[in-house]
């Protein structure tokens, strides 16, 4: 079955290679990064140093942000092991290099074929692999197991939608597909899932029950973002221009720009000097978001074009009535939530499953989001029950929610405090993960 899986994935990549090559280059991945996906051209620091590594894999920006506190703890708690980080996206690579010490090797995760995986394992020399969320690659898990390298999943989740889709596929051939899935899942040593429901779903798919625990969500352990150069500049310039109140629409998916801009237009009727900061989720959508803003007759202030020097001209751009600040950068969004009077978290007005509403909550801001939150279902439900979050369905409801928060500062402060308190209530998953990983390392013979 592994041979058939490898053949099918190879055939799929071969057929779709022109498409993937075009989009990889468009997203900033170089030919060097593609070589790494095939198991060649790794940075020298990946092979440097003595001793075995702890290899942490985080697909992209969201997963990397979730495991940053864990990464710092692993580096402190296991100094005898090198710490190496892989991602799948170029944005994940950039953020990892910005946020992690230079001593941590950063590289691209291999394609799930035997050759690339073997070369990656030989280069990294891991004592243990830690995978953020639930990226299951059959050949990687099999080959790591054959080398005696334990693989642990942290912050694992399996949405109800994905679970049902996978169960339907398994019913086509329970013995073949279901049996293969059980063999694959038995190769991992530990599944630390976010919730009881996630834990039960992965067991139902075939993971050994004794290796599965509901360990909480690492995202609750994020600390409040420290102001970067842009946040510091805006905190000085916004009052002096003046612009305000400030609305931050973060992690915006393609197709959400229009309802956000329509809601903002309604807000401007009451607050004509309001400022909207719009942050697309993916870099490949920066240009399309800029065009959408211009279609609505607004001036676009691109973060990448801002000169933050005292005489850099940014103040003049910010003073243009109705202008929108487009955050076409990576890693700055979290620090801007603290400047906001009201926020919106994207990926939720389109069927994308939502994004992390804890980032504004940590800053004491009331998360406002759309109905598509299946990737953050448990978190969204907690915020709804506590009255600490607001779900909206369209542009009109977004404008109403924003206006209600602005008109009642006391209620806004109360709900913001409740949002922040919820983060504190569910902290601790990082401590638990470190102890479980310590036990896994201690019980596993050193890998070759």
C-alpha positions as CSV (number, residue, x, y, z in Angstrom):
1,X,0.0,0.0,0.0
2,X,2.9,2.4,0.7
3,X,4.2,1.7,-2.8
4,X,0.8,2.6,-4.3
5,X,0.6,5.7,-2.1
6,X,4.0,6.8,-3.3
7,X,3.2,6.1,-6.9
8,X,-0.1,8.1,-6.7
9,X,1.5,11.1,-4.9
10,X,4.4,11.1,-7.4
11,X,2.0,10.9,-10.4
12,X,0.0,13.8,-8.9
13,X,3.0,15.9,-8.3
14,X,4.3,15.2,-11.8
15,X,1.0,16.2,-13.4
16,X,0.5,19.3,-11.3
17,X,4.2,20.3,-11.3
18,X,3.9,23.3,-13.7
19,X,1.1,24.7,-11.5
20,X,3.0,24.1,-8.2
21,X,6.2,25.5,-9.6
22,X,4.4,28.7,-10.8
23,X,2.7,29.2,-7.5
24,X,5.8,28.3,-5.4
25,X,7.8,31.0,-7.2
26,X,4.9,33.4,-7.0
27,X,4.8,32.9,-3.2
28,X,8.5,33.6,-2.9
29,X,9.9,30.0,-2.8
30,X,13.1,29.8,-4.7
31,X,14.5,26.9,-6.7
32,X,16.8,26.3,-3.7
33,X,13.7,25.7,-1.5
34,X,12.3,23.3,-4.0
35,X,15.6,21.4,-3.9
36,X,15.2,21.1,-0.2
37,X,11.8,19.6,-0.7
38,X,13.6,16.9,-2.6
39,X,16.1,16.4,0.2
40,X,19.1,18.3,-1.2
41,X,20.7,21.7,-0.6
42,X,20.0,22.0,3.1
43,X,21.6,24.9,5.0
44,X,25.0,24.0,6.5
45,X,23.7,24.7,10.1
46,X,21.3,21.7,9.7
47,X,24.2,19.3,9.7
48,X,26.5,21.3,12.0
49,X,27.0,20.5,15.6
50,X,27.3,17.3,17.6
51,X,24.5,15.4,19.2
52,X,21.0,14.6,18.0
53,X,18.3,17.1,17.2
54,X,14.8,17.8,18.2
55,X,13.1,18.4,14.8
56,X,9.9,20.6,15.1
57,X,7.7,20.9,12.0
58,X,5.2,23.7,11.6
59,X,3.5,24.1,8.2
60,X,3.2,27.8,8.1
61,X,2.8,31.0,10.1
62,X,-0.2,30.0,12.2
63,X,1.3,26.7,13.3
64,X,4.7,28.3,14.0
65,X,3.2,31.1,16.1
66,X,1.3,28.4,18.1
67,X,4.5,26.5,18.9
68,X,6.8,29.5,19.6
69,X,6.5,29.2,23.4
70,X,7.1,25.4,23.1
71,X,10.2,26.0,20.9
72,X,11.7,28.3,23.5
73,X,11.0,25.8,26.3
74,X,12.5,23.0,24.3
75,X,15.7,25.0,23.7
76,X,16.0,25.7,27.4
77,X,15.0,22.3,28.7
78,X,17.1,20.1,26.3
79,X,20.4,22.0,25.7
80,X,22.0,18.7,24.8
81,X,19.9,18.5,21.6
82,X,20.1,20.8,18.6
83,X,16.8,22.4,17.7
84,X,15.9,22.4,14.0
85,X,12.7,23.8,12.4
86,X,11.0,22.9,9.2
87,X,8.1,24.6,7.5
88,X,6.3,24.1,4.2
89,X,5.7,27.7,3.2
90,X,8.1,30.6,2.4
91,X,6.2,32.9,4.9
92,X,6.8,30.2,7.6
93,X,10.5,30.2,6.7
94,X,10.8,34.0,7.0
95,X,8.9,34.1,10.3
96,X,11.0,31.3,11.8
97,X,14.2,33.1,10.9
98,X,12.9,36.3,12.4
99,X,11.7,34.8,15.7
100,X,14.2,32.1,16.4
101,X,17.9,32.2,17.3
102,X,20.4,31.9,14.5
103,X,21.6,28.6,16.1
104,X,18.3,27.0,15.1
105,X,18.5,25.6,11.6
106,X,15.4,26.4,9.4
107,X,14.6,24.3,6.3
108,X,11.8,23.0,4.1
109,X,10.0,19.8,5.0
110,X,10.7,17.1,2.4
111,X,8.2,15.7,-0.1
112,X,6.7,12.5,1.3
113,X,8.7,10.1,-0.9
114,X,11.2,7.7,0.5
115,X,14.3,9.4,-1.1
116,X,13.6,12.9,0.2
117,X,12.5,11.7,3.6
118,X,15.6,9.5,4.1
119,X,17.9,12.4,3.1
120,X,16.1,14.8,5.4
121,X,16.4,12.4,8.4
122,X,20.0,11.7,7.6
123,X,20.8,15.5,7.5
124,X,18.8,16.5,10.6
125,X,19.8,13.4,12.8
126,X,16.7,13.8,15.0
127,X,16.3,12.2,18.4
128,X,12.7,13.1,18.2
129,X,10.3,14.8,15.7
130,X,7.5,17.1,16.9
131,X,4.8,17.9,14.4
132,X,2.5,20.9,15.0
133,X,-1.2,20.1,14.6
134,X,-2.0,17.0,12.6
135,X,0.1,16.8,9.4
136,X,0.1,13.1,8.7
137,X,2.7,12.0,6.0
138,X,2.7,8.2,5.7
139,X,6.2,7.7,4.3
140,X,7.7,10.1,6.8
141,X,6.1,8.4,9.8
142,X,7.1,4.9,8.5
143,X,10.7,5.8,7.9
144,X,11.1,7.7,11.1
145,X,9.7,4.7,13.0
146,X,12.1,2.3,11.1
147,X,15.0,4.5,12.3
148,X,13.7,4.4,15.9
149,X,12.9,8.1,15.9
150,X,9.7,8.9,17.9
151,X,7.3,11.3,16.3
152,X,4.9,13.3,18.6
153,X,2.0,15.5,17.4
154,X,1.4,18.6,19.5
155,X,-1.7,20.8,19.4
156,X,-3.4,18.2,17.3
157,X,-6.8,18.8,15.9
158,X,-9.1,17.0,13.6
159,X,-12.2,19.0,12.6
160,X,-15.6,17.3,12.4
161,X,-15.7,18.2,8.7
162,X,-12.3,16.6,8.0
163,X,-13.1,13.6,10.1
164,X,-16.4,12.9,8.3
165,X,-14.7,13.3,4.9
166,X,-11.9,10.8,5.9
167,X,-14.5,8.3,7.3
168,X,-16.4,8.4,4.0
169,X,-13.2,7.6,2.1
170,X,-12.4,4.7,4.5
171,X,-15.8,3.2,3.9
172,X,-15.0,2.7,0.2
173,X,-12.6,0.0,1.2
174,X,-12.4,-0.6,5.0
175,X,-9.8,-3.3,4.8
176,X,-7.5,-1.5,2.3
177,X,-7.9,2.2,3.1
178,X,-8.8,1.8,6.8
179,X,-6.1,-0.8,7.3
180,X,-3.5,1.5,5.7
181,X,-4.6,4.4,7.9
182,X,-4.2,2.3,11.0
183,X,-0.7,1.2,10.0
184,X,0.3,4.8,9.3
185,X,-1.1,6.2,12.6
186,X,0.6,3.4,14.6
187,X,4.0,4.7,13.5
188,X,3.7,7.8,15.7
189,X,4.6,7.6,19.4
190,X,2.3,10.3,20.8
191,X,-0.8,12.3,19.9
192,X,-1.3,15.4,22.0
193,X,-4.7,16.6,20.8
194,X,-6.4,19.9,21.6
195,X,-9.6,18.5,23.0
196,X,-11.5,15.3,24.0
197,X,-13.4,15.4,20.7
198,X,-10.1,15.7,18.7
199,X,-8.6,12.8,20.7
200,X,-11.7,10.6,20.0
201,X,-11.6,11.3,16.3
202,X,-8.0,10.4,15.9
203,X,-8.6,7.2,17.8
204,X,-11.6,6.4,15.6
205,X,-9.3,6.9,12.5
206,X,-7.0,4.2,13.9
207,X,-4.4,5.8,16.2
208,X,-3.6,3.5,19.2
209,X,-5.7,4.7,22.1
210,X,-2.9,4.4,24.6
211,X,-0.8,7.0,22.6
212,X,-3.6,9.6,22.5
213,X,-4.2,12.3,25.1
214,X,-6.3,15.5,25.2
215,X,-3.6,17.9,26.2
216,X,-5.1,21.4,25.6
217,X,-4.4,24.1,23.1
218,X,-0.9,25.6,22.9
219,X,-2.4,28.8,21.4
220,X,-3.6,29.8,24.8
221,X,0.1,30.1,26.0
222,X,0.9,32.9,23.5
223,X,2.2,36.0,25.3
224,X,1.0,39.4,24.3
225,X,3.0,40.6,21.3
226,X,5.6,43.3,21.9
227,X,5.3,46.5,19.9
228,X,7.5,46.4,16.8
229,X,8.6,49.4,14.7
230,X,5.3,49.7,12.9
231,X,3.2,49.5,16.1
232,X,5.4,52.1,17.8
233,X,5.2,54.4,14.7
234,X,1.4,54.1,14.5
235,X,1.0,54.8,18.2
236,X,2.7,58.1,17.7
237,X,1.2,59.1,14.3
238,X,-2.4,58.1,14.7
239,X,-3.1,60.7,17.5
240,X,-1.1,63.4,15.7
241,X,-2.7,63.1,12.3
242,X,-5.3,62.5,13.8
243,X,-7.1,59.3,12.7
244,X,-9.4,57.2,14.8
245,X,-11.1,55.1,16.0
246,X,-8.9,52.3,14.7
247,X,-10.2,49.1,13.2
248,X,-7.9,46.1,12.5
249,X,-9.2,43.4,10.2
250,X,-6.6,40.5,10.5
251,X,-6.0,37.3,8.7
252,X,-8.3,38.4,5.9
253,X,-9.0,35.7,3.3
254,X,-9.6,36.5,-0.4
255,X,-13.2,37.5,-0.9
256,X,-13.6,39.1,2.6
257,X,-12.2,42.5,1.6
258,X,-15.4,43.7,0.1
259,X,-17.7,43.1,3.2
260,X,-15.0,44.5,5.4
261,X,-14.8,47.7,3.3
262,X,-18.6,48.0,3.1
263,X,-18.8,47.7,6.9
264,X,-16.1,50.3,7.3
265,X,-17.9,52.7,5.0
266,X,-20.9,52.4,7.3
267,X,-18.7,53.2,10.3
268,X,-17.3,56.3,8.6
269,X,-20.7,57.9,8.5
270,X,-20.5,58.3,12.3
271,X,-16.7,58.4,12.7
272,X,-15.4,60.0,9.5
273,X,-11.7,60.0,10.7
274,X,-11.7,56.2,11.3
275,X,-8.7,54.2,10.2
276,X,-8.9,50.7,8.8
277,X,-5.8,48.4,9.0
278,X,-6.4,45.4,6.7
279,X,-4.1,42.4,6.9
280,X,-4.5,39.7,4.3
281,X,-3.7,36.2,5.5
282,X,-1.5,35.2,2.6
283,X,1.2,37.2,0.8
284,X,-0.1,36.1,-2.6
285,X,-3.3,38.1,-1.9
286,X,-1.5,41.4,-1.0
287,X,-1.9,42.8,-4.6
288,X,-5.5,41.6,-5.0
289,X,-6.5,43.2,-1.7
290,X,-4.8,46.4,-2.8
291,X,-6.9,46.4,-6.0
292,X,-10.1,45.8,-4.1
293,X,-9.4,48.8,-1.8
294,X,-8.8,50.9,-4.9
295,X,-12.0,49.7,-6.5
296,X,-13.8,51.1,-3.5
297,X,-12.3,54.5,-4.3
298,X,-9.9,54.5,-1.4
299,X,-6.2,55.4,-1.2
300,X,-4.0,52.4,-0.2
301,X,-1.1,52.9,2.2
302,X,1.1,49.8,1.8
303,X,3.2,48.8,4.8
304,X,6.0,47.9,2.5
305,X,6.1,51.5,1.1
306,X,6.0,53.2,4.5
307,X,9.1,55.1,5.6
308,X,8.9,55.0,9.4
309,X,11.6,57.7,9.8
310,X,10.4,61.0,11.4
311,X,10.5,62.8,8.1
312,X,9.7,59.8,5.9
313,X,6.3,61.0,4.6
314,X,4.2,58.4,6.2
315,X,2.2,60.9,8.2
316,X,1.0,62.6,5.0
317,X,-0.2,59.3,3.6
318,X,-2.0,58.4,6.8
319,X,-3.8,61.8,6.8
320,X,-5.5,61.1,3.5
321,X,-9.2,60.9,4.3
322,X,-10.6,57.4,3.9
323,X,-7.2,55.8,3.3
324,X,-6.7,52.2,4.3
325,X,-3.4,50.8,5.7
326,X,-2.7,47.5,3.9
327,X,-0.4,45.3,6.1
328,X,1.6,43.6,3.3
329,X,4.1,42.1,5.7
330,X,4.4,39.0,7.8
331,X,4.7,38.8,11.6
332,X,3.4,42.3,12.5
333,X,-0.3,41.8,12.9
334,X,-0.4,40.6,16.5
335,X,1.3,43.7,17.8
336,X,-1.3,45.9,16.0
337,X,-4.3,44.5,17.8
338,X,-3.4,46.4,20.9
339,X,-3.9,49.7,18.9
340,X,-7.4,48.7,17.8
341,X,-10.7,50.0,19.1
342,X,-12.4,47.1,17.4
343,X,-11.2,44.1,15.4
344,X,-12.3,41.4,12.9
345,X,-10.6,38.1,12.5
346,X,-10.8,36.8,8.9
347,X,-11.1,33.4,7.2
348,X,-14.5,33.3,8.8
349,X,-16.9,35.1,6.4
350,X,-15.8,32.7,3.6
351,X,-15.7,28.9,4.2
352,X,-12.1,28.8,5.3
353,X,-12.7,27.6,8.8
354,X,-11.5,30.7,10.6
355,X,-8.3,31.9,12.2
356,X,-6.9,32.5,15.7
357,X,-9.1,34.8,17.7
358,X,-6.8,34.5,20.7
359,X,-4.3,37.1,19.3
360,X,-6.7,40.0,19.7
361,X,-8.1,38.5,22.9
362,X,-4.6,38.5,24.5
363,X,-4.5,42.2,23.8
364,X,-7.9,42.6,25.6
365,X,-9.8,43.2,22.4
366,X,-13.2,41.7,21.7
367,X,-12.8,39.2,18.8
368,X,-15.4,39.6,16.0
369,X,-15.6,36.8,13.5
370,X,-17.9,35.2,10.9
371,X,-19.7,31.9,11.0
372,X,-17.0,29.7,9.4
373,X,-15.0,28.8,12.5
374,X,-14.8,25.0,12.3
375,X,-11.0,25.0,12.6
376,X,-11.4,26.9,16.0
377,X,-14.8,25.5,17.0
378,X,-14.0,24.9,20.6
379,X,-12.4,28.3,21.1
380,X,-15.2,30.1,19.4
381,X,-17.8,28.3,21.5
382,X,-16.0,29.3,24.7
383,X,-15.9,32.9,23.6
384,X,-19.6,32.9,22.6
385,X,-20.7,31.3,25.9
386,X,-18.7,33.8,27.9
387,X,-20.0,36.8,25.9
388,X,-16.3,37.6,25.1
389,X,-16.7,37.2,21.3
390,X,-19.1,38.3,18.7
391,X,-20.2,36.2,15.7
392,X,-21.5,38.1,12.6
393,X,-22.8,36.9,9.3
394,X,-22.3,39.7,6.8
395,X,-21.0,43.3,6.2
396,X,-24.1,44.8,7.8
397,X,-23.8,42.8,11.0
398,X,-20.1,43.6,11.2
399,X,-20.8,47.3,11.0
400,X,-23.4,47.0,13.7
401,X,-21.0,45.0,16.0
402,X,-18.2,47.5,15.5
403,X,-20.5,50.5,16.1
404,X,-22.0,48.9,19.3
405,X,-18.5,48.4,20.7
406,X,-17.5,52.0,19.9
407,X,-20.7,53.5,21.4
408,X,-20.3,51.8,24.7
409,X,-16.7,52.0,26.0
410,X,-17.6,50.4,29.3
411,X,-19.2,47.4,27.7
412,X,-16.3,47.1,25.3
413,X,-13.8,47.1,28.2
414,X,-15.8,44.5,30.1
415,X,-16.0,42.2,27.1
416,X,-12.3,42.8,26.3
417,X,-11.4,41.9,29.9
418,X,-13.5,38.7,29.6
419,X,-11.7,37.8,26.4
420,X,-8.3,38.2,28.0
421,X,-9.3,36.3,31.1
422,X,-10.4,33.3,29.0
423,X,-6.8,33.1,27.6
424,X,-5.4,32.9,31.1
425,X,-7.9,30.3,32.2
426,X,-6.8,27.7,29.6
427,X,-3.1,28.2,29.8
428,X,-0.7,25.4,30.6
429,X,-0.6,23.1,27.5
430,X,3.0,24.0,26.9
431,X,4.1,22.8,30.3
432,X,2.2,19.6,29.8
433,X,3.7,19.1,26.3
434,X,7.3,19.6,27.6
435,X,6.9,17.0,30.3
436,X,5.3,14.5,28.0
437,X,8.1,15.0,25.4
438,X,10.7,14.7,28.2
439,X,9.2,11.3,29.1
440,X,9.2,10.3,25.4
441,X,12.8,11.1,25.0
442,X,13.8,9.4,28.2
443,X,12.0,6.1,27.2
444,X,13.4,6.0,23.6
445,X,16.9,4.7,22.8
446,X,19.0,7.2,20.8
447,X,18.2,7.0,17.1
448,X,21.1,6.2,14.8
